[in-house]
Amino acid sequence: MRRSIWYVAIIASLVASPTETCVKIEQVATGRSVESKPEWRVSVTNGCRCRCPITLLKLMCPKFISTIRVKPPLISIDPDGHCLLTTKIYPAKSIFFTYAWDPIQFQLLYSNQTCS
C-alpha cells in the first residue's frame, strides 16, 4: 500500500510543477467582431512567488486560428499544434494578446522558469 502511494506522489510531481500551478490564463470577449468572428483578449499571468520569470509556456490550443494577426507576435505553433509563448513573464506580471475566432480553451501543458 505504501509503495502505491509513493508512485502516485511521483506521478503527480511530474504532471504539475510549482510553476504550472501558479500560471493563470484568462480570456474575455472584447465585444468587437472581426470578419464575423468575436474578438478575445487573453491574459497570461505569472502568479509564482519566486523572483524568476517564466521563459517558455506551452499551451494546448486546439485548432488555433485567428482572423487577425496576434500582436505582438507572441505565439508560435509547434509541429504538434500546441501554442508556444516564448516571451518572459516576470512575477506578478501578465502578457496580453487578442485573437478573433471562436473561443479557444487554452490549457497549460508546460512552463519553464529561468533564474539567472
C-alpha positions in Angstrom: 0.0 0.0 0.0 2.8 2.5 0.9 4.6 1.8 -2.4 1.5 2.7 -4.5 1.0 6.0 -2.6 4.7 6.8 -3.3 4.2 6.1 -7.0 1.1 8.4 -7.1 3.1 11.2 -5.5 5.9 10.9 -8.0 3.5 10.9 -10.9 1.7 14.0 -9.5 5.0 15.8 -9.2 5.9 15.1 -12.8 2.5 16.2 -14.1 2.3 19.6 -12.3 5.4 21.6 -11.4 5.1 24.5 -9.0 5.4 26.9 -11.9 2.4 25.3 -13.7 0.2 25.7 -10.7 0.8 29.5 -10.5 0.2 30.4 -14.1 -3.2 31.9 -14.7 -4.8 32.1 -18.2 -7.9 34.1 -18.7 -9.8 35.3 -21.7 -12.6 37.8 -22.1 -14.7 38.9 -25.1 -13.8 42.4 -26.2 -17.2 43.0 -27.7 -15.7 43.5 -31.1 -16.2 41.3 -34.2 -13.7 40.8 -37.0 -14.9 39.2 -40.2 -17.9 37.9 -38.3 -15.8 36.3 -35.6 -15.7 37.5 -32.0 -12.5 39.1 -30.7 -11.0 37.8 -27.5 -8.4 39.3 -25.2 -6.2 36.7 -23.5 -4.0 37.4 -20.4 -1.3 35.0 -19.1 -0.2 35.9 -15.6 2.9 34.7 -13.6 1.5 34.3 -10.1 4.6 32.5 -8.8 6.1 33.7 -5.6 9.7 33.4 -6.6 11.6 36.2 -8.4 12.2 34.3 -11.6 10.5 34.9 -14.9 8.7 32.3 -16.8 10.6 32.0 -20.1 8.5 29.4 -22.0 4.9 28.3 -21.9 3.4 25.5 -23.9 -0.4 25.6 -24.2 -2.9 23.3 -25.6 -4.8 25.5 -28.1 -6.9 23.2 -30.3 -7.0 24.4 -33.9 -5.8 27.9 -33.1 -6.8 30.2 -35.9 -7.3 34.0 -35.9 -8.8 36.3 -38.5 -6.4 39.0 -37.1 -2.7 38.8 -36.6 -1.8 38.3 -33.0 0.0 41.5 -31.9 2.6 41.5 -30.6 3.6 38.2 -32.3 3.8 36.2 -29.0 2.6 32.9 -30.3 4.1 30.3 -32.5 2.6 26.9 -33.2 4.8 23.8 -32.8 4.5 20.7 -35.1 2.1 19.1 -32.7 -0.3 22.0 -32.9 0.5 23.5 -29.5 0.9 27.2 -28.9 4.3 28.3 -27.6 4.8 31.6 -25.8 8.5 32.5 -25.5 8.2 36.0 -24.0 9.4 36.4 -20.5 6.7 36.9 -17.9 8.0 38.3 -14.7 6.4 37.5 -11.3 3.1 39.3 -10.7 3.1 40.5 -14.3 1.0 39.5 -17.3 1.2 39.4 -21.1 -1.8 40.0 -23.3 -2.8 39.2 -26.8 -6.0 39.3 -28.8 -7.3 36.9 -31.5 -10.6 36.8 -33.4 -12.2 33.4 -33.9 -14.5 31.1 -31.9 -13.3 30.8 -28.3 -10.4 28.5 -27.7 -9.9 26.7 -24.4 -6.2 27.4 -23.7 -4.8 24.9 -21.3 -1.2 25.0 -19.8 0.8 21.9 -20.8 4.3 23.0 -19.8 6.1 26.0 -18.3 9.7 26.8 -17.6 11.1 29.3 -15.1 14.7 30.6 -15.5 16.6 32.2 -12.7 19.9 33.8 -13.7 
